[in-house]
C-alpha cells in the first residue's frame, strides 16, 4: 500500500494525543448531557405547602394554594372543565364537576396529549420519531395574584386580569411550565395572571360530518374544540376571578405565536364576546383554514389538505387492520353510519391518533389543520376583511413581533446549521443564513403586525399599539456568535414579559442569559412588564406607569410607516418610538434587489418565502418578483406536497 503523502510542516498526531482528544470530547459531551438533564445542583423538588390564607370559595368548591414568589399566592391545576374523554372526546367542553373537599391546588395539571420533546441533548432528525406525553384529562388553569387575606380580597379594589394562551402551533405546548410562571408579573405589577391548558392537535381541532351530526349547536359543530376550551376557561374566569382579587370586567387575553393567532380567533368568535376587554397578540397571524381544506379528501372538489379528516379516517381504518388497503378503507368509511365511525375513533388511544398526523418531512412534528373557518364560530372569509367589516371585538389591541423571528427555526434546520450535542452550532453559509432570516422575519412582521394593525386602524373602533422586540445581547458559545445564530428570535420576548428568563432548557438558560447581561435584562424586563400591565389596566400602555419611559403612542399607518415601540438594550438604543412598517411588496422588492443572486436563485428564495401562505397557489408563480418566476412551475412541488396550508 502506498504511503499517504503529507503536507510540508504537517506532523501526524501521536496516538496518545488522539486518545486524549477523544477522552476530552467524551468528557465534554458528558458535561453537556448532565447540564441538560439536571441544569445545576441535584436537589429534591420542593413540594409547596398549602397556605390557609389562600383558601378561596369558588363555584365548584373550596380551593387552597400556596405562598409563591414576589409576594403572591399561586393556585395551580384547577379544573375548569370535565375531562374530554370517552363520549366527550370531540365535544364542546362541559363545566367541571363540583368537589366536596377543599381542592389542594399545589401542582400543575397534566399537559394535553402531544408529541414529547426529544431527549436532550440529542436532536430529533427528520427521520426520527418522538414519543408521546400528556393526558386527555388536561383542562385545568393556574392563577397567580398578589398576596391578600381572604377578607380583603373582594373588598379591595379589583385588579386587572391577564389570561395567558401558550403557543406551539396549536399542536404542542403547555401552561404547566415554570417558563410561564406568573408570580413576578402579578406581584410586581398588581395584576392577576391566569394560564390554561387547552386541547391540542387533532384532539383539539377536527372537522368531520359525523361530528356535526351529533353536535348540540353550530359552535360545537365547528370542529374548533381547542378554541371552545379557551372560551370555557374565560367563562370560568368571569364567574370566579373576583375570589382572587381580579376584576371580571377588565380581562386581557394575551398569547404568543399560535396563542396570539388564537387571540385573534377569540376576537372574531361570537360566544367569546364580553368575556375579555383587551387583546395582546405577540408574533401571531390571522391564518386559518377553510372547512373544505380541513375535512375533504385530496381528490375531492375542492380538495382537502393531506391530513384532512377524510384522509385521516382512511389512514386510521387501514392501520387498525379493519380493511386490507386504502381503497377498501375509503369505501368502508363512506358506508359507516356516523355513530359507528365516531365509536371507532373514540375507541382509539390518543397516541394512535397523533401518530396518524405526523408530518412526512419531519415525523417529530404534527401536521394538523387548525383554526377552521366554519362559518359559525369563526367566519368563512379572510380575517383581515372581517376586521375591516367591523366583526372584530371592539377592544384595545397591543401587537408585535420579534426582529429575528425566523432564526429560532433556521437554527434548527440542518440545511443551514450544523449542530452537535445541543450546544455546538456552526452556520453553514452565514450570508445566506442572515438573508433568509431577515426576509422571513420581515414577512412574519407583515402578518403579525402590519396587516392586522392596518385593518384595525381603518375601523377606528379602538386604539392599536405595536412593538418590535430587538434585544439580542447574546454571548459567543463554543465559538458561535449567538447573536447571529438567534438574535431576537421567536419567543425570546417571553422571558422578559414574565421576568423568568427561562427558555425551557436549563443549559440554554445558563449559556444565553449570562451574568454580564443580567442588569440590562432586568431593566428591559421591568419596563416591558410595566407597559403590558398598564395596557391591561387602562387600555393604553402610556408610559408604563413611570416617568422615565417614552409614551407609547398608537399605531398610525401612513406613507412614513406605523408608530412602533422598539424594545432593546441601552447599548443598542434602548426603549424608543420609531415610525416603521414592512409590507409584502417591500419584502419582494428586497429579494429583487439582492446582490449576488441570479434570477433562478431569487425565484427559489421567493418560493421559500411565500409557498406556505394559506392563500398560496401556483397561479401566483409567473408574477413573482419584478421579472416573474415561470421557471418554478416546472421545478416546484405543490404547496400540499411541501406541507403548506
ZIBELUR-V582259 format. One record per backbone hydrogen bond with DSSP energy under -1.0 kcal/mol. CO is the residue of the C=O (numbers start at 1). NH is the residue of the N-H. Records with the same first field share a line. If there is no record, write none. Layout:
CO->NH ; NH
//
This chain:
7->10
14->18
15->19
16->20
17->21
18->22
19->23
20->24
21->25
22->26
23->27
24->28
25->29
26->30
27->31
28->32
29->33
30->34
31->35
32->36
33->37
34->38
51->54
52->55
56->63
60->99
61->58
62->103
63->56
64->105
65->51
66->74
71->147
72->68
73->145
74->66
75->143
78->141
83->85
85->88
86->89
88->91
94->82
103->64 ; 105
104->106
105->76
111->135
114->133
119->122
125->128
126->363
131->116
133->114
136->138
138->140
139->80 ; 81
140->197
141->78
142->195
143->75
144->193
145->73
149->152 ; 153
152->156
159->247
160->192
161->252
162->194
163->254
164->196
165->256
168->171 ; 172
170->201
175->177
177->180
178->181
182->186
183->187
184->188
185->189
186->190 ; 191
192->162
193->144
194->164
195->142
200->203
201->204 ; 205
204->226
208->212
209->213
217->221
219->222
220->223
223->206 ; 225
224->228
225->229
226->230
227->231
228->232
229->233
230->234
231->235
232->236
233->237
234->238
235->239
236->240
237->241
240->243
241->244 ; 246
242->245
245->159
247->250
250->161
251->277 ; 278
252->163
253->280
254->165
255->282
256->259
257->261
258->262
259->263
260->264
261->265
262->266
263->267
265->268
267->393
269->272
270->273
272->275
278->253
279->398
280->255
281->400
282->257
289->373
290->294
291->295
292->296
293->305
294->309
295->310
297->300 ; 304
305->308
308->312
309->313
310->314
311->315
312->316
313->317
314->318
315->319
316->320
317->322
318->321
325->329
326->330
327->331
328->332
329->333
330->334
331->335
332->336
337->341
338->342
339->343
340->344
341->345
342->346
343->347
345->348
349->353
350->354
351->355
352->356
354->357
355->358
357->367
362->365
365->359
371->289
372->374
378->375
382->386
383->387
384->388
385->389
386->391
387->390
393->395
396->279
397->465
398->281
399->467
400->283
401->469
402->405
404->407
405->408 ; 490
406->409 ; 410
407->411
409->412
410->413
413->416 ; 417
416->428
418->426
420->423 ; 424
424->420
426->418
429->433
430->434
431->435
432->436
433->437
434->438
435->439
436->440
437->441
438->442
439->443
440->444
441->445
442->446
443->447
444->448
445->449 ; 450
446->451
449->453
450->454
451->455
452->456
453->457
454->458
463->397
464->555
465->399
466->565
467->401
468->567
469->403
472->474
475->482
477->480
480->477
481->485
482->486 ; 487
487->489
488->404
489->492
491->494
493->497
494->498
495->501
505->509
506->510
507->511
508->512
509->513
512->514
515->518
517->521
518->522
519->523
520->524
521->525
522->526
523->527
524->528
525->529
526->530
527->531
528->532
529->533
530->534
531->535
532->536
533->537
534->538
535->539
541->544
542->552
543->546
558->561
562->580
564->578
565->468
566->576
567->470
569->574
570->573
576->566
578->564
583->587
584->588
585->589
586->590
587->591
588->592
589->593
591->594
598->602
599->603
600->604
601->605
602->606
603->607
604->608
605->609
606->610
607->611
610->613
613->616
617->620
618->621
621->624 ; 629
629->632
630->633
631->634
632->635 ; 636
638->642
639->644
//
